[in-house]
Amino acid sequence: MTDTTTGELPVAVIGAGPVGLAAAAHVIAREMEPLVFEAGATPAAAVSAWGHIGLFSPWKYNIDQAARALLEPTGWVEPDGDSLPTGAELVTDYLAPLAATPQLSGAIRTHSRVIAVSRVGKDRTRTPGRGDTPFLVRSQNEGGEIEDHFVRAVIDASGTWETPNPLGQAGLPALGEDEAREAGLVTSPLPDVLGRDRAQFAGRHTLVVGAGHSAANTLLALGELREAEPSTRISWVMRGSDPADVYGGGDQDGLPARGALGTRLRHLVETGHIEVHTSVTITGLGTTDRSATSAPTIRHEATGSDTAIELAVSGATPAGAVSLDVDRVVPTTGFRPDLSFLREIRLDLDPIVEAPTGLGPLIDPEHHSCGTVEPHGARLLAHPEEDFYIAGMKSYGRAPTFLMATGYEQVRSIVAAIAGDQEAADSVELVLPETGVCSADIGSSCDTPVSDDTTGCDDTADTTGCCAPAPSPQPVTIGISTGLAHGRSAGRASD
């Protein structure tokens, strides 16, 4: 193909979540054609999976400027900027209407999972003419059919929702963990405890693993379920030594919704409704069939089959080994990027957090939380592979410090670079307020449900708000303050 032909090809966007759709909107604003691949059945499928969760950030932080420009001519009514949406409302009131705009609706391919990205006729070892060669994006639909697409550039905004961190130590699955996940005994990171998944938890013993916003949300939902179903038992395991790290700033939190969450969680723990196990490293998960010995314990699964399978969760603590017998484990241990389909792309990744090398030191959770990450754009996100970028939550690799506002500015800069407007790409403007509180840890943020069992901020769905302005102009020091240089190492130093 000639350069002219390559320039007329579409820009591939992998993932139709908030940042992916914003990227496509910016592509359209630059008079280029987007081609959006979404593995789910609908746009923003990952957000819909945690739709029952409320965001901590108000609407005014959750809408991209190029997306707004597409929506306004359609008669779309922008939600009240100060109100707090749920994940479902983020989809119904913003992302779904955005995906349905005339400019975007025909560009989005659902049920289309990207399984490989390369260059036409060149594996990663071939250099001559590489930058002038179109990308080859290979996708697979729900029927297993494979299709190859030629594109001029690729923006990978696929997120991390489908690749949660394992429960075990050293970044590895615990012994028996894979089998327990396949059996459905280890749930998704954010099950709908009070809704569609209620039957899995009512009257049962659930173990929540992790120490972030996702853990807190799930524990609160289980506490509410326990009020209606008193036989419901709740256990909570964390690697840290103090659950207070998860409570955040309480009534001093810059985001009242988040502060109230921590206050309610503290109450459940202090009243004994939640059994807490600290300083635990999970080492193994084993299943036990109780039907042979205790017929009355047989329960009816959501799938409709009668079973009596129980999980024996083994762990190590400074005081010795522990074991818990539970019915379900909810993993809220954070997420990591899926790099498997980028094998033929020349990446330059930080060896610690698996983010672009230049970005890695700025987001390392040992030293930073969401409010201390400097604004950044295409130059910092670039890889040796020209016109290939990773954006959104996935661009932060394993670091749980991502903000949706950061993702929107990322893709604005990236698309400007792809369009050849380097001046606009280099003019990165993103002001993160220095007040507010991030409690410990979220595919997915400071203000949404993704979580990590370490300290920092998280974002499952690419929202913004962990660093939203607090009523007072002074940073608070309860929990994790967002405008100061800190991270896990700072937390340990203050212990």
VOGU-3710 file (C-alpha; in Angstrom, 3 decimals, decimal comma):
1> mtdtttgelp> 0,000/0,000/0,000  1,125/3,588/-0,595  1,318/6,200/2,147  -1,792/7,864/0,762  -3,756/4,632/0,969  -2,571/4,011/4,502  -3,651/7,503/5,544  -7,170/6,836/4,312  -7,577/3,759/6,510  -9,549/3,938/9,773
11> vavigagpvg> -8,087/4,327/13,244  -8,705/1,204/15,315  -9,935/1,661/18,872  -9,941/-1,462/21,033  -12,650/-1,252/23,676  -15,927/0,691/23,727  -15,759/1,829/27,339  -15,671/5,473/28,434  -12,101/6,114/27,236  -12,491/4,055/24,048
21> laaaahviar> -15,645/5,902/23,028  -13,978/9,220/23,868  -11,059/8,216/21,630  -13,466/7,456/18,781  -15,179/10,823/19,303  -11,825/12,606/19,031  -11,005/10,616/15,884  -14,245/11,882/14,342  -13,479/15,444/15,469  -10,201/15,157/13,545
31> emeplvfeag> -12,115/14,067/10,428  -10,767/10,535/10,492  -12,723/7,285/10,578  -12,838/5,189/13,756  -13,256/1,415/13,860  -14,164/0,333/17,390  -13,854/-3,257/18,575  -15,891/-4,291/21,626  -15,638/-7,820/22,997  -18,936/-7,512/24,854
41> atpaaavsaw> -22,476/-7,720/23,576  -22,988/-3,963/23,934  -20,805/-0,871/24,174  -19,475/-0,341/27,699  -20,153/-3,971/28,569  -17,616/-3,896/31,409  -19,295/-0,882/33,003  -22,641/-2,649/32,735  -21,148/-5,581/34,636  -20,794/-3,338/37,700
51> ghiglfspwk> -23,809/-1,164/36,948  -25,203/-1,634/40,451  -22,238/0,272/41,926  -22,471/4,003/42,587  -19,619/6,262/41,489  -17,965/8,591/43,968  -17,518/11,322/41,366  -20,297/13,607/40,079  -21,319/13,807/36,444  -19,330/16,968/35,728
61> ynidqaaral> -16,116/14,932/35,859  -17,325/12,012/33,748  -18,075/13,458/30,293  -15,467/13,949/27,575  -15,545/17,178/25,551  -15,478/15,554/22,094  -18,167/13,106/23,197  -20,315/15,997/24,381  -19,966/17,636/20,963  -21,388/14,502/19,318
71> leptgwvepd> -24,239/14,196/21,792  -25,548/17,747/21,945  -27,024/17,846/18,398  -29,050/14,698/19,120  -31,186/16,355/21,801  -29,302/14,575/24,566  -29,866/16,129/27,970  -26,705/16,287/30,022  -27,217/14,954/33,564  -26,981/17,266/36,558
81> gdslptgael> -23,264/17,884/36,972  -23,343/17,590/40,752  -25,263/14,316/40,977  -23,594/10,933/41,449  -24,380/8,268/38,836  -24,311/4,531/39,201  -22,463/2,474/36,622  -25,812/1,665/35,001  -26,684/5,362/34,793  -23,265/6,124/33,309
91> vtdylaplaa> -24,207/3,713/30,538  -27,856/4,651/29,995  -27,458/8,419/30,353  -24,115/8,878/28,586  -22,268/5,946/27,050  -25,201/4,250/25,306  -26,476/7,511/23,757  -22,901/8,319/22,704  -22,497/4,917/21,040  -25,841/5,445/19,277
101> tpqlsgairt> -24,918/8,773/17,660  -24,967/8,667/13,849  -21,212/9,196/13,688  -20,369/6,313/16,045  -23,143/3,743/15,698  -21,847/2,282/12,444  -18,234/2,267/13,632  -18,683/-0,009/16,654  -18,401/-3,779/16,266  -19,727/-5,630/19,291
111> hsrviavsrv> -19,038/-9,309/20,013  -15,698/-8,589/18,363  -12,676/-9,540/20,443  -9,246/-8,459/19,229  -6,953/-11,480/19,391  -3,854/-10,043/17,677  -2,322/-6,789/16,459  0,592/-6,692/14,013  1,786/-4,972/10,821  0,671/-6,180/7,406
121> gkdrtrtpgr> 3,292/-8,651/6,207  5,703/-7,909/9,092  6,223/-9,599/12,426  7,940/-7,655/15,211  11,420/-8,521/13,902  10,976/-6,823/10,493  12,081/-3,165/10,448  12,368/-1,770/6,867  9,302/0,288/5,944  7,585/-0,632/9,191
131> gdtpflvrsq> 6,266/2,842/10,004  4,677/3,157/6,558  2,951/-0,228/6,734  -0,679/-0,495/7,874  -1,550/-2,310/11,061  -3,307/-5,649/10,903  -5,950/-6,090/13,608  -7,324/-9,601/13,891  -10,707/-10,036/15,567  -12,907/-12,983/16,476
141> neggeiedhf> -16,679/-12,864/16,800  -18,954/-14,835/19,115  -19,270/-17,595/16,534  -15,522/-18,070/16,386  -15,131/-16,492/12,955  -11,863/-14,599/12,456  -11,486/-11,430/10,401  -8,444/-9,287/9,560  -8,689/-5,494/9,360  -6,179/-3,001/7,932
151> vravidasgt> -5,928/0,279/9,885  -3,640/3,329/9,984  -3,221/3,484/13,773  -4,271/1,579/16,890  -5,459/2,878/20,271  -5,776/0,059/22,790  -8,338/1,176/25,395  -9,440/-2,341/26,284  -9,043/-1,797/30,019  -8,239/-4,453/32,603
161> wetpnplgqa> -11,672/-5,689/33,740  -11,232/-9,176/32,312  -7,799/-9,741/33,870  -8,098/-9,473/37,659  -5,071/-10,082/39,816  -4,860/-13,563/41,361  -5,616/-14,230/45,016  -2,303/-15,875/45,811  1,042/-14,518/46,882  3,837/-13,054/44,743
171> glpalgedea> 1,441/-12,151/41,913  0,647/-15,826/41,299  -2,597/-17,794/41,667  -2,961/-19,688/44,915  -2,847/-23,456/44,638  -6,288/-24,581/43,466  -7,388/-21,052/42,564  -7,850/-21,684/38,846  -10,054/-24,697/39,559  -12,123/-22,721/42,056
181> reaglvtspl> -12,652/-19,950/39,535  -13,722/-22,408/36,864  -16,205/-23,927/39,320  -17,733/-20,488/39,966  -16,741/-20,488/43,634  -14,558/-17,417/43,060  -16,881/-14,725/41,742  -16,387/-11,660/39,570  -14,694/-8,708/41,322  -17,980/-6,817/41,796
191> pdvlgrdraq> -20,922/-9,225/42,056  -24,422/-7,788/42,347  -24,989/-9,069/45,857  -28,410/-7,493/46,308  -29,620/-8,081/42,745  -28,920/-10,645/40,064  -26,352/-12,565/42,163  -28,275/-12,565/45,446  -28,887/-16,333/45,440  -25,152/-16,975/45,562
201> fagrhtlvvg> -24,754/-15,116/48,862  -28,016/-15,184/50,828  -27,663/-17,413/53,887  -24,094/-18,332/52,987  -20,595/-17,600/54,141  -18,738/-15,197/51,839  -15,083/-14,246/52,046  -14,068/-10,890/50,566  -10,365/-10,585/49,735  -8,776/-7,163/49,276
211> aghsaantll> -8,625/-3,716/50,833  -9,945/-1,180/48,359  -13,166/0,460/47,261  -14,366/-2,715/45,593  -13,947/-4,621/48,839  -15,779/-1,908/50,752  -18,702/-1,840/48,307  -19,088/-5,619/48,403  -18,834/-5,780/52,193  -21,508/-3,111/52,570
221> algelreaep> -23,832/-4,942/50,194  -23,291/-8,169/52,125  -24,033/-6,301/55,349  -27,338/-5,130/53,910  -28,109/-8,654/52,753  -27,362/-9,962/56,242  -30,079/-7,728/57,660  -32,637/-9,500/55,465  -30,972/-12,930/55,724  -29,496/-13,202/59,241
231> striswvmrg> -27,811/-16,528/58,507  -25,533/-14,775/56,000  -21,920/-14,740/57,227  -19,244/-12,265/56,126  -15,484/-12,640/56,427  -12,879/-10,195/55,207  -9,237/-11,019/54,481  -6,538/-8,464/53,713  -2,784/-8,482/53,432  -2,509/-5,246/55,393
241> sdpadvyggg> -2,500/-5,034/59,146  -5,230/-2,448/59,733  -8,717/-2,263/58,156  -8,846/1,426/59,102  -6,736/2,129/56,007  -9,842/1,351/53,935  -12,186/3,633/55,866  -10,766/6,811/54,352  -11,552/10,269/55,665  -15,049/9,760/57,002
251> dqdglparga> -16,835/13,089/57,340  -13,594/14,868/56,362  -13,452/13,172/52,969  -13,587/15,572/50,021  -16,139/13,262/48,357  -18,986/12,762/50,846  -20,244/9,570/49,184  -16,868/7,946/49,615  -16,520/9,162/53,186  -19,929/7,732/54,076
261> lgtrlrhlve> -18,907/4,395/52,601  -15,938/4,165/54,949  -18,005/5,181/57,959  -20,612/2,481/57,305  -17,943/-0,148/56,799  -16,260/0,734/60,085  -19,583/0,309/61,862  -20,138/-3,180/60,416  -16,686/-4,246/61,541  -16,901/-2,764/65,013
271> tghievhtsv> -20,318/-4,325/65,640  -19,008/-7,762/64,705  -21,111/-8,206/61,561  -17,910/-8,630/59,562  -15,178/-10,968/60,748  -11,799/-9,440/59,816  -8,570/-11,350/59,246  -5,533/-9,104/58,753  -1,976/-9,792/57,567  -3,142/-12,857/55,623
281> titglgttdr> -1,516/-14,228/52,467  -3,747/-16,763/50,720  -1,814/-19,897/49,825  -4,449/-22,361/48,653  -8,074/-23,029/47,801  -9,538/-26,507/48,041  -13,074/-27,783/47,563  -14,996/-30,014/49,921  -18,157/-31,938/49,055  -20,376/-31,641/52,135
291> satsaptirh> -23,262/-33,628/50,695  -21,799/-36,935/51,811  -21,590/-35,868/55,442  -24,093/-33,112/56,013  -27,198/-33,222/53,849  -28,873/-30,251/55,602  -26,102/-27,958/54,357  -26,991/-28,514/50,703  -27,878/-25,223/49,045  -29,601/-24,297/45,823
301> eatgsdtaie> -27,331/-22,503/43,387  -28,361/-19,618/41,172  -27,908/-22,010/38,301  -30,656/-24,208/39,705  -28,515/-27,202/40,662  -28,311/-28,585/44,181  -24,759/-28,701/45,464  -22,851/-28,842/48,725  -19,471/-27,601/47,592  -17,494/-25,607/50,126
311> lavsgatpag> -14,173/-23,837/49,711  -11,382/-24,343/52,194  -9,225/-21,218/51,994  -5,736/-21,602/53,442  -3,545/-18,682/54,378  -0,323/-17,722/56,075  -0,004/-15,041/58,771  2,827/-13,875/61,018  1,190/-15,922/63,779  0,980/-19,084/61,681
321> avsldvdrvv> -1,330/-20,824/59,233  -5,075/-20,148/59,090  -7,970/-21,877/57,320  -11,468/-20,661/56,525  -14,378/-22,722/55,208  -16,576/-20,542/53,009  -19,153/-20,817/50,244  -17,888/-18,025/47,993  -14,798/-15,877/47,583  -15,082/-12,369/46,129
331> pttgfrpdls> -11,690/-11,254/44,733  -11,107/-7,500/45,029  -7,357/-7,636/44,534  -6,965/-5,302/41,581  -6,280/-5,858/37,910  -3,463/-6,206/35,404  -3,194/-5,587/31,642  -3,662/-8,325/29,050  -0,648/-8,007/26,755  -1,013/-11,398/25,084
341> flreirldld> -2,560/-10,117/21,844  0,173/-7,477/21,434  2,967/-10,005/21,005  3,893/-8,752/17,506  3,868/-5,092/18,522  7,051/-3,374/19,659  6,269/-2,209/23,179  8,395/-0,278/25,642  7,029/-1,096/29,085  8,109/-0,204/32,588
351> piveaptglg> 9,488/-3,367/34,243  7,560/-2,717/37,456  4,005/-1,673/36,586  3,848/-2,655/32,874  2,936/0,871/31,798  4,792/2,787/29,053  8,350/3,268/30,271  8,147/7,045/30,589  4,900/6,842/32,521  5,873/4,059/34,915
361> plidpehhsc> 7,792/6,125/37,489  4,992/8,713/37,577  2,304/6,198/38,569  4,211/3,652/40,666  1,864/3,053/43,629  4,875/2,826/45,917  5,259/6,586/45,511  2,093/8,044/43,962  -1,671/8,184/44,204  -4,020/9,514/41,551
371> gtvephgarl> -3,604/13,201/42,387  0,181/13,177/42,160  0,416/11,852/38,591  1,517/14,574/36,190  -0,647/15,288/33,121  0,623/13,340/30,136  -0,197/12,675/26,518  1,013/11,060/23,327  4,749/11,604/23,808  4,824/9,849/27,157
381> lahpeedfyi> 2,475/7,093/25,971  4,315/6,376/22,725  5,940/3,016/22,006  8,642/2,072/19,492  5,712/1,019/17,286  4,756/4,229/15,517  1,065/5,183/15,794  0,337/2,515/18,390  -0,846/3,619/21,833  -2,276/2,087/24,984
391> agmksygrap> -4,712/4,450/26,718  -7,086/4,457/29,640  -6,845/2,113/32,600  -4,678/-0,322/30,662  -2,046/2,365/30,102  -1,423/2,334/33,871  -0,560/-1,365/33,788  -0,796/-2,689/37,325  -0,890/0,714/39,013  -4,234/1,425/40,728
401> tflmatgyeq> -3,948/5,210/40,392  -5,962/5,938/37,244  -8,525/8,715/36,784  -11,034/8,887/33,947  -10,215/12,546/33,354  -6,651/11,446/32,730  -7,879/8,978/30,105  -9,873/11,634/28,285  -6,828/13,913/28,046  -4,683/10,950/26,969
411> vrsivaaiag> -6,845/10,171/23,949  -7,267/13,827/22,985  -3,479/14,110/22,775  -3,025/10,721/21,098  -5,538/11,428/18,342  -3,959/14,823/17,710  -0,596/13,080/17,261  -2,071/10,514/14,877  -3,612/13,362/12,862  -0,204/15,033/12,612
421> dqeaadsvel> -0,999/17,956/14,918  2,000/17,613/17,211  1,504/21,053/18,752  -1,942/20,068/20,026  -0,664/16,660/21,091  2,062/18,264/23,198  -0,278/20,819/24,769  -1,447/18,605/27,618  -3,758/20,338/30,045  -5,262/18,502/32,971
431> vlpetgvcsa> -5,606/20,105/36,384  -6,206/17,676/39,224  -7,312/19,318/42,486  -4,956/18,808/45,388  -7,618/18,251/48,000  -9,775/15,254/48,771  -8,997/11,794/50,034  -8,298/8,505/48,334  -8,733/5,528/50,565  -6,701/2,403/49,961
441> digsscdtpv> -6,418/1,243/46,455  -10,257/-0,282/41,585  -9,860/-2,437/35,595  -10,939/-0,126/36,718  -9,854/4,187/40,569  -10,101/6,892/42,916  -13,750/7,102/42,410  -15,010/3,858/40,974  -15,164/0,239/41,866  -11,877/-1,203/40,678
451> sddttgcddt> -9,744/-2,234/43,582  -6,364/-3,341/44,685  -5,396/-4,797/48,025  -2,602/-2,275/48,297  -2,645/1,466/48,792  -3,562/3,956/46,086  -6,591/4,804/44,040  -8,417/2,820/41,453  -10,798/3,038/38,555  -12,730/0,076/37,052
461> adttgccapa> -14,557/2,102/34,629  -12,393/5,039/33,955  -14,162/7,684/36,012  -12,841/10,797/37,702  -13,307/12,029/41,168  -10,882/10,584/43,645  -9,184/13,899/43,284  -12,293/16,038/43,122  -12,239/19,333/45,006  -12,890/19,161/48,737
471> pspqpvtigi> -14,841/21,850/50,572  -11,680/23,018/52,327  -8,688/24,358/50,379  -6,311/22,377/52,561  -5,437/18,721/51,923  -6,658/16,375/54,619  -4,436/13,695/56,066  -6,912/10,951/56,881  -6,657/8,027/54,525  -4,628/8,782/51,385
481> stglahgrsa> -4,457/12,477/50,503  -4,491/13,020/46,757  -2,343/16,103/46,302  0,812/15,084/48,086  3,727/12,931/46,955  3,079/9,612/48,581  2,166/6,046/47,959  2,527/2,731/49,715  6,029/3,607/50,848  4,796/6,818/52,462
491> grasd> 2,049/4,880/54,191  4,555/2,473/55,664  6,784/5,333/56,779  3,908/6,832/58,735  3,020/3,593/60,525
//
